[in-house]
Amino acid sequence: MNPIQSLVAPDMIAQVGFAVVVTLTFTGALIAVLPRSILYNVLGLALGLTGVAGIFLYLGSPFIALMELLIYVGAICISIVFAIMLSRPLHLSLPKRYLPKVGLALGVGLLVFFILSAIIAKTPWQPAPARSSDWSVETLGRYLLTRYDLVFEAISLVLLVAILGAIIISGYARRRPS
């Protein structure tokens, strides 16, 4: 028997670990909601999502815990921090909207919406085959690299365009006289 196990029961260690992870999650959630500084809110969100990853780890799903850390904490929170740093300072007044540009953006948005709606309506949807009970990391990796690779490439392209757009917009805002 391990000397630590003779002092403290393994169930007790698991309960204390779970309490620490839940406390971390709730503390992060409170920090994400209560402060008035948006940077503190994002850091609280990252802390809360790290706690959620700990809960997934506690539940015996290390793959989902790692994806939680990589996708939500790593990608989304860092993207939000970039957006905050590239955005216009709050103490400056907002420029007036240029109505033809707003109308053009609305028109393009509606056109894209109707085209995608028509594509969705005309697509012959078929029910998915019987779901496999094999959700191993190997199977998920095979699906992500073969069947669903285009989806993830499109998402990365959208994120790239959003980051480039934020950089361009912040460049125009900083060159404009106040």
N, C-alpha and C positions, 0 to 999 in steps of 0.2 A: 504494500500500500504506500502510496506517495505521502510524504510528510505533510504536505499542504492539505491533502484530503482528510488526514486524521484531525486537523484543526478546524477546517471549514468544509461543510458538505458541498458537493458539486451543484446541487440544486440551489443552494444559497448564493453561490457565485453567479449562476445563470440569472437568478432573480435580481441581484444587484446590477449585473451588466444590462439587463433589460431596463431597469429603472434609470440607469445612466443614459441609455440611448433615448428613452422616452423624454427624459428631462432635457436632453440636448435638442430633441425635435421641438418640444414646446417652447423652449427658450428661443430657438431660432425663429419660430413662428411669431412670438411676441416681438422680437426685434424687427421682424419683417413688417409688422403692422404698426407698432406704436411710435417710433421716432419720426420726426418731421423731415429728416434728411434722407433723400432718396438713396444715397450711397449706403447709409446704414441699413436701409430697408433691403437692398440687394444682398448685403453681407449677411443679414439675418436670414434671408431666403436661402442662401448657400448653406448656412449652418443648419437650418431646418431640413433641407433636402439631404444633407449629409446624415442627419439623424434618421431620416426615412430609409436611406441606404443601410444604415445599421440595423433597422428593424427587418429589412429584407434579409440581411445576413443572419440575424437571429432566427428568422423563420426557415433557414436552410436553403436559401436561394442566392448563392454568391454571384451567379451570372447577372441576375436582375439588379443586385446591389451594385455591381461594377458598372452596369449600364446606367444606373441612376447617377452615379458619380461622374461618369464620362459625359453623358448627354445633358443632364440637368445642371449639375454643379459646374462641370467644366465648360460646356458650350453655351448654354443659355445664360447663366449668370455672368460669364465673361462678356457675352454679346451685349447684355444690358449695361455692364460697366462701360464698354466701348461707346454705346449710344449716349450714356450720360456724359462721358468726357468729350464727345464730339458735338454735343448739342449746344445750343445757344444759351448763354448765362441767363438765369431767371430775372435778374435785375434790369435787363435791357428790354425795351418795348418791342412787341412783335410787329413785323412789317405788315402793311396792308395787303390783303389778298388781291391778286390780279384775276378778275372775273373770267376773262376768256380762257385762262389757264385752268381754272377750276372747272369750267364747263367742258373743256377738252378732256380733262382727267375723268370727269363723270361719264362723258360719252364713251371713252375708251373702256372704262370699267364696265359699263352696261353692255357694250358690244361683246367683250370677253365673257361676261356672265351668260348672255344669250347663246353664244356659240358653244360654250361648255355645256349649257343646259340641253341644247339640241343634240350634242354628241352623246350625252348621258341618256337622253330619251330614246335615241335610235340604236343604242348598243343592245344587242341581244344578250342579256345577262343570264348566266347559268349558275345554278347552285354549286357551291364548292363541293369537292369530293369529300368523302368521309374523312373526318379529321384523324390524323395520326396521333397516337398517344406518345410518340417519341418526340419530346421537346428537349433533347439533349443539346449541348453547346455545338456539337458537330453538325447536327441536323439544322439548327438555326443558322450556323455559319454557311452551310451549303446553300440554304435558301437565300440568304443575303447576298451571296456572291454569284448566284445563278439566276433565280427566278425574280428577285426583287431588287436587283442592282440598279435598274434605271430609276426607281423611286428615290433611292438614296442619293443618286447623282443629281437628280432634279432638286432635291431639298438642299444639297450643298450649293448648287448653282443659285438658288433663291437666296440663301444666306449670303453668298458672295455679292450678289447684286445689292442686297440690303446694306451691307457694310460699305460697299463702294458708293452707294447713294448717300449714306450718312456722311461720308468723308467729303463728297462733292458739295452737299448742302452746307456743311459746316464751313467749307472753304468760301462759299459765296456769302454766308452770313458774316464771316469775319472780315471780308474785304469791303462790305457795305459801310458807308458812313452812318454813324448812329444819330 
